[in-house]
């Protein structure tokens, strides 16, 4: 299924970016926190390595901050890019494995 539009709504773009970039960063941060429980020095705060349960807790908060920050930053760049793109051409999105939902 292929859809063409002049632009994408800001909310839809944020949702797509958060589900890809934000959740990816959050999962990576959680993995680093789990590794810190086993003594790996994967979590650093103020140039100090944090291990154990505090490393896991710290990594969750770092992951939340990074996921929101980078998603918002990429969203702002995406909105600017799509605005410029809407002046010259349209956006085409191709969907694979489309399922029908009822409203």
Residue pairs with C-beta under 8 A, 6 or more apart in sequence:
1 94
1 95
1 98
2 92
2 93
2 94
2 95
3 92
3 93
3 95
4 90
4 91
4 92
4 93
5 90
5 91
5 93
6 86
6 90
6 91
7 82
7 83
7 85
7 86
7 91
8 82
8 91
8 93
10 75
10 79
13 75
13 78
13 79
13 82
14 71
14 75
17 71
17 74
17 75
17 78
18 67
18 71
21 67
21 70
21 71
21 74
22 67
22 68
22 70
22 71
23 67
25 63
25 66
25 67
25 70
26 63
26 64
26 66
26 67
27 63
28 63
29 59
29 60
29 62
29 63
29 66
29 67
30 59
30 60
30 63
32 42
32 43
32 59
33 42
33 43
33 55
33 56
33 57
33 58
33 59
33 60
33 63
34 56
35 42
36 42
36 43
36 50
36 51
36 52
36 55
36 56
36 59
37 51
37 52
37 53
37 55
37 56
39 51
40 51
41 49
41 51
42 55
42 59
43 49
43 50
43 51
43 55
43 58
43 59
43 62
44 50
45 58
45 62
50 58
82 91
85 91
